[in-house]
Structure formats: structure tokens, C-alpha cells
Amino acid sequence: MNRFKEKVVIITGGGSGLGRAAAQQIASEGAKLVLVDLSLKGLEESKQEITSTIPDATIELVEANVANEEDVKKYVQFTIDKFGQIDGFFNNAGIEGKQNLTEDYGIEEFQRVVDVNLNGVFYGMKHVLKVMKEQGFGSIVNTASVGGIRGVGNQSGYAASKHGVVGLTKNSGIEYGQFGVSIKAIAPGAIMTAMVEGSLRQMGGDNWEEAGKEFVKANPMLRFGKPEEVGYLVAFLLSNQADFINATVIPIDGGQSYKY
């Protein structure tokens, strides 16, 4: 497929996990990529991994903190200065934070998680939507979570922030459909990324792999999801094939969030 030929796509959190997997797939379909991450090392590793299989891929790297609005302005302006348009935006960067009961959840930790997961998504939408509205086209995919459509326990900051992402997605999709812009969110379940491994380590310590085996027993598919499976979904949702999908959230969790 060549759905992204001559198209420009920004991916935040592009230095690892779901961002890297989506970048790999979208680059394979011809996109010009702007990868954004707090970790320059992660960005360089993503670029190296992608160009090892797609040598002619066009990939620009921007080191930025999505929780800082000035940094968000910087990566959006960089993209416009370099390519003149933004066709797609995978608004993906996020963190889990520490696990704890709500009464014991630290205020600073709550703020830190919300700053990245919710404020960062809002800043990205705010500045990318200005561009897309003026263009008259564009597609945004926000990363929510199954923790944004149901409770998960011991993750007040994460759940609150991801529920906020769902609300932003639905609200803004209603606002901007008239301008040729579609906005949707994905709600990944347990996808085997470094972040999920970190979560399992919080639960199981040195026995985190055993904790993982127990965790997936509740999933109808009896396994963790793969980052590339999310990458395929994101590529579809950012493509013109999904233009009429708007103001909604698509779970990718093996069916676990629907299980009684």
C-alpha cells in the first residue's frame, strides 16, 4: 500500500513503543515523518530501525516535551517550515505513572501524569488543528487507553488523564468535522511495550514475567497485543480510508474491555 505518498505525519512519543511501531508502518507507505520525543536517543534509534528497512524514508527528529506548550509550538512550526502542511498527527506521547490507591496517590505524581497525557494531547490538538482547519483537511489519532473507557484500579492519574483524552477527542471531532478534519482515539489494552513491562514490574517486581502470564489469563485472546498491531490500526485511521470515522474511540485490547 502507498496510502501516505507525499503526505506529512507527525508522531509524538516516536522514540519508542506505539509511536515507533506506527512510524515504521506509516513510513513503509511513503509518508514524510516528523518524530517527536523527550528522548533524543530514542528518536535516533527509531530512525535507525526504520531506515534499516526503508533506506529512502524521510524522517525528521524533534526533541520536545509535549507537556510544555512552547515545545509543542516548536514541533508544529518546524513541520510547517520544513514541509508546508500536516496531513496526519498521531498524538501519542504518554506515561503511566506510579500505581497506588487514590488516597495514597501523590499530588505531584497526579499532576505529572496529567501534564503529559492530557495537557500534552490538548496542546498538540490546539496547535495542529489551527493548521488543519486552514488547510481544509487532516486526520488526528489520539492515544487514549482502555483506562480511558473503564476503571483499571491503582492508576488515578492515568485513568483520569486518559478519560480526558476521550472527552477531548469526541468534543473536537464534533467541532472540526465541518472543516474536513477527522479526529479519533485508540484505546489500547495491554500491548507489550516498555511501558507495559514497567507496569508489570510495579506489580510483580523481579517476577514480572509471571505477573504478565497471570494478567493475560483474563484476556479473551490469552496474550498481550503487539506494537505493530497498533501500528496497523493507526495507519488506517490516519489514512483517507478512515476520513468518515470521527469523534469516536476504537479499542484494541483483544476484547478484554467488553468482557463481563
C-alpha positions in Angstrom: 0.0 0.0 0.0 1.0 3.6 -0.6 -1.6 5.5 1.3 0.8 8.2 2.6 2.8 9.1 -0.5 3.7 12.8 -0.4 1.9 13.1 3.0 3.3 14.6 6.2 2.7 12.9 9.5 3.8 14.0 13.0 4.1 11.3 15.7 4.7 12.2 19.3 6.3 9.6 21.5 8.0 8.5 18.4 11.1 7.3 20.2 9.7 4.0 21.5 6.7 1.7 21.8 3.5 2.5 19.9 4.9 5.7 18.3 7.9 3.7 16.8 5.6 0.9 15.6 3.2 3.4 13.9 6.2 5.3 12.4 7.5 2.1 10.9 4.2 1.2 9.2 3.5 4.8 8.0 7.0 5.2 6.7 6.6 2.0 4.7 3.6 3.6 3.0 5.6 6.6 1.8 5.0 9.3 4.5 7.3 12.1 5.4 7.7 11.8 9.1 8.3 14.2 12.0 9.1 12.1 15.1 8.8 13.9 18.4 10.0 12.7 21.8 11.7 13.8 25.0 14.4 11.2 24.4 16.8 12.1 21.5 18.4 8.7 21.9 15.0 7.0 21.4 14.3 9.1 18.3 17.7 8.2 16.8 17.0 4.5 17.5 13.6 4.8 15.8 15.1 6.4 12.8 17.8 3.8 12.5 15.3 1.0 12.9 13.1 2.4 10.2 15.8 3.3 7.7 17.4 -0.1 8.1 14.3 -1.5 6.2 13.3 1.7 4.3 16.6 3.4 3.3 14.9 6.3 1.5 12.4 7.2 4.3 12.1 10.9 5.0 12.4 11.3 8.8 12.9 14.4 10.8 13.5 14.3 14.6 12.4 16.9 17.1 13.4 16.6 20.8 10.5 18.1 22.7 8.5 17.8 25.9 4.8 17.6 25.0 3.8 18.9 28.4 5.5 22.2 27.5 3.3 24.3 25.2 6.3 26.2 23.8 7.9 22.9 22.8 4.6 21.8 21.1 4.6 25.1 19.1 8.2 24.3 18.1 7.5 20.9 16.6 4.4 22.1 14.8 6.2 25.2 13.4 9.2 23.0 12.4 6.9 20.7 10.4 5.2 23.6 8.6 8.6 25.3 7.8 10.0 22.0 6.5 7.1 20.5 4.6 4.4 23.2 4.4 1.5 21.0 5.6 0.4 18.4 8.2 -1.7 15.6 6.8 -1.7 13.4 9.9 -1.0 13.6 13.6 -0.5 10.7 15.9 -0.9 12.4 19.2 0.6 9.6 21.2 3.1 10.5 23.9 2.2 9.4 27.3 3.3 7.9 30.6 1.7 5.5 33.1 2.9 7.0 36.4 3.2 5.2 39.7 0.5 2.8 40.9 -1.3 3.5 44.1 -4.7 3.8 45.8 -6.4 7.1 45.2 -6.0 8.2 48.8 -2.2 7.5 48.6 -1.7 8.8 45.1 0.8 11.7 45.3 -0.5 15.1 44.2 2.7 15.9 42.3 2.6 12.5 40.6 -1.0 13.1 39.6 -0.1 16.4 38.1 2.9 15.0 36.3 0.8 12.3 34.6 -2.0 14.7 33.7 0.5 17.2 32.3 1.9 14.7 29.8 -1.1 12.6 29.0 -3.9 15.2 28.9 -2.3 18.6 28.7 0.2 17.3 26.1 -2.6 15.9 24.0 -4.5 19.2 24.3 -1.6 21.4 23.3 -0.9 19.2 20.3 -4.5 19.3 19.2 -4.7 23.0 19.8 -1.8 23.9 17.5 -2.2 21.2 14.9 -5.9 21.9 14.5 -5.1 25.5 13.6 -3.1 24.3 10.7 -5.5 21.6 9.6 -8.5 24.0 9.7 -6.7 26.4 7.5 -5.7 23.6 5.1 -9.2 22.2 5.0 -8.0 18.6 5.6 -6.2 16.4 8.1 -6.6 13.5 10.4 -5.7 13.2 14.1 -5.4 10.0 16.2 -5.0 10.5 19.9 -3.8 7.7 22.2 -6.3 7.1 25.0 -6.4 3.7 26.7 -8.8 1.0 28.0 -8.0 3.0 31.1 -9.9 5.9 29.4 -13.1 3.9 28.9 -13.3 1.9 32.1 -11.6 1.8 35.5 -8.4 -0.1 35.9 -7.5 0.4 39.6 -4.5 1.9 41.3 -4.0 4.4 38.5 -5.9 7.5 39.3 -3.7 9.9 37.3 -3.5 7.6 34.3 -7.3 6.9 34.3 -8.3 10.5 34.8 -5.9 11.7 32.0 -7.0 9.1 29.5 -10.7 9.7 30.2 -9.9 13.3 29.5 -8.3 12.3 26.1 -11.5 10.5 25.2 -13.5 13.6 26.0 -11.2 15.9 24.0 -11.4 13.6 21.1 -15.2 13.4 21.0 -15.6 17.2 21.6 -13.1 18.3 19.0 -14.3 15.8 16.4 -17.7 17.4 16.6 -16.2 20.8 16.2 -13.8 20.2 13.3 -15.6 17.7 11.1 -17.1 20.7 9.2 -13.5 21.8 8.3 -12.5 18.4 6.7 -10.7 17.2 9.8 -11.4 13.8 11.4 -10.4 13.2 15.0 -10.4 9.8 16.7 -8.7 8.0 19.5 -7.4 4.5 20.1 -7.8 2.7 23.4 -5.0 0.1 23.6 -5.1 -2.6 26.2 -2.0 -4.4 27.4 0.4 -4.1 24.4 3.8 -5.4 25.2 5.8 -2.2 25.2 8.4 -0.9 27.7 5.6 1.0 29.5 3.6 -2.2 30.0 6.7 -4.0 31.1 7.3 -1.2 33.7 3.7 -1.6 34.9 4.2 -5.4 35.3 7.4 -4.7 37.2 5.4 -2.5 39.6 3.0 -5.3 40.2 5.4 -8.3 40.2 8.9 -7.0 40.8 11.5 -9.5 39.7 8.7 -11.9 38.9 7.1 -9.5 36.4 7.1 -12.1 33.6 5.0 -14.4 35.8 2.7 -11.5 36.7 2.3 -11.0 32.9 1.2 -14.6 32.4 -1.4 -14.2 35.1 -2.5 -10.8 33.7 -3.3 -12.1 30.2 -5.4 -15.0 31.5 -8.3 -12.5 31.8 -7.9 -11.6 28.1 -10.1 -13.4 25.6 -7.1 -13.7 23.3 -4.9 -15.0 26.2 -1.9 -12.9 25.2 -0.5 -9.4 25.1 -1.0 -7.2 22.0 1.9 -6.4 19.7 3.0 -2.9 19.0 2.9 -3.5 15.2 -0.8 -4.4 15.6 -1.5 -1.0 16.9 0.7 0.5 14.2 -1.5 -1.1 11.5 -4.6 0.4 13.2 -3.1 3.9 13.5 -2.0 3.9 9.8 -5.5 3.0 8.7 -7.1 5.7 11.0 -4.7 8.3 9.7 -5.3 7.4 6.0 -8.0 8.8 3.7 -9.8 5.4 4.0 -10.9 6.4 7.5 -12.0 10.0 6.9 -15.6 9.3 7.9 -14.6 7.8 11.2 -14.8 10.8 13.6 -15.3 11.7 17.2 -15.0 8.2 18.5 -12.7 5.8 20.3 -11.6 2.4 18.9 -10.4 -0.2 21.5 -7.6 -2.5 20.6 -7.4 -4.9 23.5 -8.3 -8.4 22.4 -11.9 -7.8 23.6 -10.9 -7.5 27.3 -12.8 -4.3 28.0 -16.0 -5.9 26.8 -15.7 -9.0 29.0 -18.1 -9.3 31.9 
